[in-house]
Amino acid sequence: MKISKAKFVKAVIGNDYGLKDNLPHIAFFGRSNAGKSSVINSLVGQKDLVKVSKIPGKTREANFFLINNSFYLVDFPGYGYAKRSMSERNKIIKRIFWYVESSEARPRAVFLIIDANVGLTALDQEMIKILEENRHQIVIVANKIDKLAKGDVEKQLSSIQKEARDIPVLRYSAKTNEGKEELTRKIASFV
């Protein structure tokens, strides 16, 4: 699959994740500052489809992007950003949980974007647990591998894979596009 068309469709703050066309969803989750927005822009080949901010935690809604007129990438707000109020963080987490636990608009797969330098955090592990309990297909995308020393990349990816157990871990760099073809193929396998 080649991504030739991508456009913003709608932003959701509440629980209205349904769209009348019944196209499949591919959800992107991750901690604030893991680079979800940059990964999506890199993936679709557009620099500003998703707004990227130097301030972590800028996204506050679930953003729907129509890809090739055949499926949606759904970019959720990052979880775990400490400078948000506790009530705002709880709202975001509740929204994510509702989507993965109760929504009729069930995603075909959830791509969990992590910072390869940081690895899986306790928050990421908690998210994985909830996704597994709700029987979601999960793929971990280890972004920012370009920031690792060349000799450390394989060691870090191996460590992440060991923690992730059976969940596939893909290497990625939104900066250099390394891993773009593999990520595109993986998304295509779910749609």
PEQUI-V140925 format. One line per field, one symbol per residue. ss: DSSP state (H for helix, E for strand, - for the rest). A space follows every 10 residues. Layout:
# PEQUI-V140925
ss = ???
This chain:
# PEQUI-V140925
ss = -----EEEEE EE-------- ---EEEEEEE E----HHHHH HHHH------ ---------- -EEEEEE--- EEEEE---E- -----HHHHH HHHHHHHHHH H-------EE EEEEE----- -HHHHHHHHH HHH----EEE EEE-HHH--H HHHHHHHHHH HHHH---EEE E--------H HHHHHHHHHH -
